[in-house]
Amino acid sequence: MNKALHVSYTPMMGYDAAWDLQKSIVKSIDLEEQQDTLLLLQHPPTYTIGSQRHPEHLLLSKEQLEEQGIGLFEIDRGGDITYHGPGQLVGYPLLTLEGAGLDLHGYLRDLEQVIINYLDHYGIEAGRKPEYTGVWVGDLKICAIGVKFNKCRSRRAFVTSHGFAFNIKAGIGEQGFKGIIPCGIQEYGVTSLEECAGRSFTVEQVAEEIVPFFTKVFDYEAKPIPDTAR
């Protein structure tokens, strides 16, 4: 029988609140007090800088960030700088990796596969670039991925945190991505599901539709839970 996965969607959550929620759930999973969880949500305009720490990839001053209402966080995931904002589905899988599942590189490839399979469902040919983590449609990035592996204290296992940022609404590349060099990649741009499919989507629709693709790749059975994190 597949493991149970708690799934919730929150229309909008501040980045600091979501980060605190992730850390709380990771601790509960580590103590085996809570089942593995997939948080799906949107953030207000936010830049996050991962462990690679390249401040030169942020092209806006502190004053410009304040004027445009964009938050900035230095966080503990891997990778460089990226943008989160309305019109993007952010997924935070908080999963236990142990035993045969303790393949950290494979976990990243599986996250990419979820998005690739979802896009294929709509006839969009997506794939990987060997030198970069994430999902691409041609030379345009449609989904950024950056994760952290949290070592469990009482067993030989890890609990994942952070995750993927899947661009849904057309024009998202004209928003916050213009203020950064996304993931430090200068030679390629970004795209969205709407631009690739040539039709409209809501983020809520994609959040609902992507769950079976996620559970199939990771061998879970989804169990919706009430949203208590607003």
C-alpha positions as CSV (number, residue, x, y, z in Angstrom):
1,M,0.0,0.0,0.0
2,N,1.3,3.5,-0.9
3,K,2.2,5.8,1.9
4,A,-0.2,8.6,2.8
5,L,0.7,12.1,1.8
6,H,-1.0,15.1,3.3
7,V,-1.7,17.7,0.7
8,S,-2.9,21.3,1.2
9,Y,-3.2,24.4,-1.1
10,T,-3.1,27.9,0.2
11,P,-3.9,30.7,-2.2
12,M,-1.3,33.2,-0.8
13,M,1.2,32.9,2.1
14,G,4.0,35.2,3.0
15,Y,7.4,33.7,2.5
16,D,8.5,33.9,6.2
17,A,5.3,32.2,7.3
18,A,5.8,29.4,4.8
19,W,9.4,28.9,5.8
20,D,8.5,28.7,9.5
21,L,5.7,26.2,8.6
22,Q,8.1,24.0,6.7
23,K,10.6,23.9,9.6
24,S,7.8,23.0,12.0
25,I,6.5,20.2,9.8
26,V,10.0,18.9,9.1
27,K,10.6,18.6,12.9
28,S,7.3,16.8,13.4
29,I,8.1,14.3,10.5
30,D,11.5,13.7,12.0
31,L,9.9,12.8,15.3
32,E,7.4,10.6,13.4
33,E,4.6,12.7,14.8
34,Q,3.3,13.7,11.3
35,Q,3.0,12.1,7.9
36,D,4.8,13.3,4.9
37,T,3.3,16.5,3.5
38,L,3.0,18.5,0.2
39,L,2.4,22.2,0.7
40,L,1.1,23.9,-2.5
41,L,0.8,27.7,-2.4
42,Q,1.5,31.1,-3.9
43,H,3.8,33.8,-2.5
44,P,3.6,37.6,-2.8
45,P,6.5,39.0,-4.8
46,T,9.7,37.6,-3.2
47,Y,13.3,37.0,-4.0
48,T,15.1,34.1,-2.3
49,I,18.8,33.6,-2.3
50,G,20.0,30.0,-1.8
51,S,23.3,28.7,-0.4
52,Q,25.4,29.6,-3.4
53,R,25.1,33.3,-2.3
54,H,25.7,35.4,-5.3
55,P,24.4,38.9,-4.3
56,E,25.5,40.3,-7.7
57,H,22.7,38.3,-9.3
58,L,20.2,40.7,-7.6
59,L,20.0,43.7,-9.9
60,L,17.8,45.9,-7.7
61,S,18.9,48.1,-4.8
62,K,17.3,47.9,-1.3
63,E,15.4,51.1,-2.1
64,Q,14.0,49.6,-5.4
65,L,12.9,46.4,-3.6
66,E,11.0,48.5,-1.1
67,E,9.4,50.7,-3.9
68,Q,8.3,47.6,-5.8
69,G,7.1,45.7,-2.7
70,I,9.4,42.7,-3.2
71,G,10.6,40.8,-0.2
72,L,14.2,39.4,0.1
73,F,15.2,36.3,2.0
74,E,18.6,34.5,2.3
75,I,17.6,30.9,2.9
76,D,19.0,27.4,3.5
77,R,18.1,25.6,0.3
78,G,20.6,24.9,-2.5
79,G,21.0,27.0,-5.5
80,D,21.2,30.7,-6.4
81,I,18.6,33.5,-6.5
82,T,15.1,33.1,-7.8
83,Y,11.7,34.8,-7.8
84,H,8.4,33.8,-6.3
85,G,5.2,35.7,-7.0
86,P,1.5,35.5,-7.9
87,G,0.8,33.4,-10.9
88,Q,3.4,30.8,-9.9
89,L,2.7,27.5,-8.1
90,V,5.2,26.8,-5.4
91,G,5.4,23.3,-4.1
92,Y,7.1,22.3,-0.8
93,P,7.4,18.5,-0.5
94,L,8.3,17.5,3.0
95,L,9.1,13.9,2.5
96,T,11.1,11.2,4.4
97,L,14.0,9.7,2.4
98,E,15.4,6.5,3.9
99,G,16.4,3.0,2.9
100,A,16.1,2.5,-0.8
101,G,14.7,6.0,-1.2
102,L,17.9,7.6,0.1
103,D,19.0,8.9,-3.3
104,L,19.4,12.6,-3.0
105,H,20.3,13.2,-6.7
106,G,17.4,10.9,-7.7
107,Y,15.0,13.0,-5.6
108,L,15.8,16.1,-7.7
109,R,15.3,14.1,-10.9
110,D,12.0,12.9,-9.6
111,L,10.8,16.4,-8.8
112,E,11.7,17.4,-12.4
113,Q,9.8,14.3,-13.7
114,V,6.6,15.4,-12.0
115,I,6.6,18.7,-13.9
116,I,7.7,17.0,-17.2
117,N,4.9,14.5,-16.9
118,Y,2.3,17.2,-16.1
119,L,3.4,19.3,-19.1
120,D,3.3,16.2,-21.4
121,H,-0.3,15.8,-20.4
122,Y,-1.0,19.1,-22.2
123,G,1.2,18.2,-25.2
124,I,4.1,20.4,-24.1
125,E,7.5,18.8,-24.6
126,A,9.7,19.6,-21.6
127,G,13.0,18.3,-20.4
128,R,16.2,18.9,-18.6
129,K,19.5,20.6,-19.2
130,P,22.3,18.5,-17.9
131,E,24.2,21.5,-16.4
132,Y,21.2,22.9,-14.6
133,T,18.6,21.7,-12.2
134,G,15.0,22.5,-13.2
135,V,12.6,21.9,-16.1
136,W,12.9,23.5,-19.5
137,V,10.8,24.0,-22.6
138,G,13.5,24.4,-25.3
139,D,15.8,27.1,-23.9
140,L,13.3,28.6,-21.6
141,K,13.0,27.6,-17.9
142,I,9.4,26.9,-16.8
143,C,10.2,25.5,-13.3
144,A,13.0,26.2,-10.9
145,I,14.0,23.6,-8.2
146,G,16.0,24.1,-5.0
147,V,15.8,21.9,-2.0
148,K,17.3,21.1,1.4
149,F,17.9,17.7,2.9
150,N,17.4,17.8,6.7
151,K,19.2,15.0,8.5
152,C,17.0,13.2,11.0
153,R,18.3,13.1,14.5
154,S,17.2,9.6,15.6
155,R,17.4,7.5,12.4
156,R,19.3,7.2,9.2
157,A,17.0,9.3,7.0
158,F,16.5,12.8,5.7
159,V,13.4,15.0,5.5
160,T,13.2,17.2,2.4
161,S,12.2,20.9,2.4
162,H,11.9,23.7,-0.1
163,G,11.0,22.4,-3.6
164,F,9.8,23.7,-6.9
165,A,8.5,27.0,-8.4
166,F,6.3,26.3,-11.5
167,N,5.5,29.4,-13.6
168,I,1.8,29.3,-14.6
169,K,0.5,32.7,-15.7
170,A,1.7,34.4,-18.9
171,G,3.9,37.4,-18.4
172,I,5.5,36.3,-15.2
173,G,8.9,36.7,-16.9
174,E,8.1,40.4,-17.2
175,Q,7.5,40.7,-13.4
176,G,10.1,39.9,-10.8
177,F,12.5,37.9,-13.0
178,K,13.6,41.2,-14.6
179,G,15.2,42.2,-11.3
180,I,17.6,39.3,-11.1
181,I,19.8,36.9,-13.0
182,P,17.6,33.8,-12.3
183,C,19.7,31.0,-10.8
184,G,22.7,32.9,-12.2
185,I,21.8,31.9,-15.7
186,Q,22.3,34.7,-18.2
187,E,22.0,33.0,-21.5
188,Y,18.4,31.6,-21.1
189,G,15.1,33.1,-20.3
190,V,11.9,31.9,-18.5
191,T,8.5,30.9,-19.7
192,S,5.1,29.8,-18.3
193,L,2.5,27.1,-18.7
194,E,0.0,29.6,-20.3
195,E,2.6,30.7,-22.8
196,C,3.5,27.2,-23.8
197,A,0.0,25.8,-23.9
198,G,-1.6,28.8,-25.5
199,R,-4.5,28.8,-23.1
200,S,-5.5,30.1,-19.7
201,F,-5.0,28.3,-16.3
202,T,-5.5,29.2,-12.7
203,V,-2.9,28.4,-10.2
204,E,-5.6,26.6,-8.1
205,Q,-6.4,24.4,-11.1
206,V,-2.8,23.4,-11.6
207,A,-2.4,22.7,-7.9
208,E,-5.3,20.3,-8.0
209,E,-4.2,18.7,-11.3
210,I,-0.6,18.1,-10.4
211,V,-1.2,16.1,-7.3
212,P,-1.8,12.7,-9.0
213,F,1.4,13.3,-11.1
214,F,3.3,13.8,-7.9
215,T,1.9,10.8,-6.1
216,K,2.5,8.5,-9.0
217,V,6.2,9.5,-9.3
218,F,6.8,9.3,-5.5
219,D,4.4,6.4,-4.7
220,Y,2.1,8.1,-2.3
221,E,-1.7,8.2,-1.8
222,A,-2.9,11.8,-1.4
223,K,-4.9,12.7,1.7
224,P,-6.2,16.3,1.6
225,I,-6.0,18.1,4.9
226,P,-7.8,21.3,5.9
227,D,-5.7,24.5,5.3
228,T,-4.9,25.9,8.8
229,A,-1.9,28.0,7.7
230,R,-3.6,31.1,6.3
